[in-house]
Amino acid sequence: MTEEFEKMKLDDERTPSPYLNPLNSIQYRKQQRCATKNRRRSNCTTQILPHKYTDDPSIAWEMIKSNRPVKTMKLSTPIRKDAVRFVCMACFHQSFPDPQRVPLGDILIVAGDFTLCGRPDEIELFSKYLKQLPHTLKVVIAGNHEYTFDDRFMKANGSKFGEKKLAVKQTLSNEFTLQEMKNAKAKLENVIYLEDSSTEIFGIRIYGTPWIPQYDDMAFNLPRGQAILDKWNDIPVGVDVLITHTPPLGHGDMLPTGLRVGCVELLNSVVKRIRPKYHVFGHIHSGYGCTTDGYTKFVNCSLVDDRFQLANNPIIFDISIDVNKKERWTHKYRTVKQ
């Protein structure tokens, strides 16, 4: 009897009764739900460490996949007035989709690789293309093909480059002055450009970062393990929409050969610490589509295939918002654009 009483006492200490709380039961339950949700989304104390097999993503995935559910998602839903519609695309490499075929929405996300090598004239064409799209706001990050956006590429001399980067810089230098290349990023007009930075739109927190695990001596490359984990550690908790160029391990990261190339440190950071509602990316063209682990929705919105042919449609998703707030914010953003 004493043991049963102690167990009941411990249970009561862990889960206080709403009837003993000075707040009424409805308020109490609401507070408990909010507290639980916040604990799930903001576990700031979680420390992410490099995975033992960070350099072999396929093996790393075999080790952890049983604890990382992946489910496919529908790619389209009806437009709702009480939601902000996101339209996502990446990796079209100057193969611009017909503006009439790009779904309407409130926020357009471009998750990198909108050029072939970040030439100033490519960026100018991209900027002109975006002006044809009616979306209220456009959020852009760079990818590994946007060489001129990578400050390390612009500042370093040839002795620090691999063969591919050296060839790209020499080609660009033959056609453009150094100042023209440095100013390439400024050719993006009327967009929100994110590079290890965040913005808040319609009350929705968005963070964007261009880094990818070491790949073919291109822009925004970092070694797997601690080097790239340091970039993921800069991403704050509480982000609603995370935009990276690289996929996390296990979601939209499989090559046609069956090998996985996603970042295991990014996956662990997303699942264990950041916990966004949506994670948008590209980079792996064959990984196009949407999956979920039951909490975060993962969106690979690459538009071209592995032959760099336009093959896929932009992907849409909605985040619920108060109708009146949406109308006020939409009016505000459109007024600012004018």
Secondary structure, DSSP 8 states (H G I E B T S, - for coil): -HHHHHHHHHHHHHS--TTTSSS-HHHHHHHHHHHHHHHHH--TT------TTTT-HHHHHHHHGGGS--EE--S-----TTEEEEEEEB--TT----GGGS---SEEEEES--SSS--HHHHHHHHHHHHTS--SEEEEE--TT-GGG-HHHHHS-GGGS-HHHHHHHHHHHHHS-HHHHHTGGGG--SSEE-SSEEEEETTEEEEEE--EES-TT-TTEE-TTHHHHHHHHTS-TT-SEEEESS-BTTSS-B-TTS-B--BHHHHHHIIIII--SEEEE-S-GGG-EEEESSSSEEEE-B-B-TTS-B----EEEEEE--HHHHHHHHHHHHHHH-
